[in-house]
């Protein structure tokens, strides 16, 4: 991509986040109301596998997989470079969830 196109995209993304901030926060609060779900989302960085997250957070592989599918439909995650992995789209710290640092 050209530098100008990258700059335009970055500006568009900032405008999108500003315009939709309340909706994003509302969705994150609803979907991450359980502390375990917040931890799972924070660890959903495109590098961690379902097993990696299960080993740290607990729970089951099927629960994490189901959450990833649901969050994908809600546009909270996107496919990562590695097969079978996803990456959180939103930074929890950016939207007021300071207690959780993305790993």
C-alpha positions in Angstrom: 0.0 0.0 0.0 1.1 3.5 -0.7 2.0 5.9 2.2 -1.0 8.1 1.3 -3.4 5.2 1.4 -2.0 4.0 4.7 -2.4 7.5 6.2 -6.0 7.7 4.8 -6.9 4.3 6.3 -5.4 5.3 9.7 -7.4 8.5 9.7 -10.6 6.7 8.7 -10.0 4.1 11.5 -9.7 6.9 14.1 -12.9 8.5 12.8 -14.7 5.2 12.9 -13.5 4.5 16.5 -14.7 8.0 17.6 -18.1 7.8 15.9 -18.8 4.2 17.2 -17.1 4.5 20.6 -20.3 4.1 22.7 -21.4 1.1 20.6 -18.0 -0.6 20.9 -17.9 -0.1 24.7 -21.4 -1.3 25.1 -20.6 -4.5 23.1 -17.4 -5.1 25.0 -19.2 -4.7 28.3 -21.9 -7.0 27.3 -19.7 -9.7 25.8 -16.9 -9.5 28.4 -19.1 -9.2 31.6 -17.5 -12.4 32.9 -13.9 -11.9 34.1 -12.8 -15.1 32.5 -14.1 -13.8 29.1 -12.1 -10.6 29.5 -9.0 -12.7 30.1 -9.7 -14.8 27.1 -10.2 -11.7 24.9 -7.1 -10.1 26.2 -5.1 -13.2 25.3 -6.7 -13.4 21.8 -3.7 -11.8 20.1 -3.3 -13.9 17.0 -0.4 -15.8 18.5 -2.1 -17.8 21.3 -3.9 -20.9 20.4 -7.1 -22.1 22.1 -5.0 -24.6 24.1 -2.6 -21.8 25.1 -5.4 -19.7 26.4 -7.1 -22.7 28.1 -3.9 -23.5 30.0 -3.7 -20.0 31.4 -7.3 -19.0 31.9 -8.9 -22.4 32.4 -12.2 -23.5 31.0 -12.6 -25.7 28.0 -11.4 -25.7 24.4 -15.0 -25.8 23.2 -15.9 -22.7 25.3 -13.0 -20.7 23.9 -13.8 -21.8 20.3 -17.4 -20.9 20.8 -16.5 -17.5 22.1 -14.2 -16.9 19.1 -17.0 -17.8 16.7 -19.5 -15.5 18.4 -17.0 -12.7 18.6 -16.2 -13.1 15.0 -19.8 -12.6 14.1 -19.8 -9.5 16.3 -16.6 -8.2 14.5 -14.7 -8.3 17.8 -12.0 -10.6 16.4 -10.4 -11.1 13.0 -8.6 -14.0 11.4 -4.9 -14.0 12.3 -2.0 -14.9 10.1 -1.8 -18.4 11.6 -4.5 -21.0 10.7 -7.1 -21.5 13.4 -6.2 -18.4 15.3 -7.9 -15.1 15.7 -6.9 -11.6 16.9 -8.9 -9.2 19.0 -9.8 -6.1 17.1 -10.2 -3.8 20.0 -7.7 -2.9 22.7 -9.3 -3.4 26.1 -7.2 -0.5 27.6 -8.3 1.8 24.9 -12.0 1.2 25.8 -11.7 1.5 29.6 -10.7 -2.0 30.6 -7.4 -1.0 32.1 -7.2 -4.0 34.3 -6.4 -6.3 31.4 -3.2 -5.9 29.4 -3.3 -7.7 26.0 -0.7 -10.4 25.9 
